Structures are given as structure tokens and as C-alpha cells.
């Protein structure tokens, strides 16, 4: 984090918003991000899609079971 001079601290305390400072700090933060590789992105996306599909299938099967049980009781 860059050190702030007294004028910058004073302007922040007065609620002033500086677009250029905001964009500069945003760029600095985005430079710190570790972006995933293409292979990592694909494998993790596939894992998420698989887990969501399995969860949806499980919910569907439980719903069908309860529907069947309800028709047997009522």
C-alpha cells in the first residue's frame, strides 16, 4: 500500500473522490491478482458444472420420491 501524503489524507477525510487516484489504485490491486491458467479454469469449471448437475439430480430424485410417497399415502 502506498503511503499517503497529508493533502491526500485531508481530501479523503473531507469526502472528496478523485477518479484518477481511484483508477490508479484499482490498477495496482488488479496487478496483484493471480489469474488462473486456461487448463485450471477449464478443470475447475468442469468440476463446478459436475457438482451442480449432481446436486440438481439428487434434488430431483428426492422430489420424485416424496411425490410418489404422497400419492401412496393420500
Secondary structure, DSSP 8 states (H G I E B T S, - for coil): -----HHHHHHHHTT---HHHHHHHHHHHHHT-----HHHHHHHHHHHHHHHHHHHHHHHHHHHHHHHHHHHH-
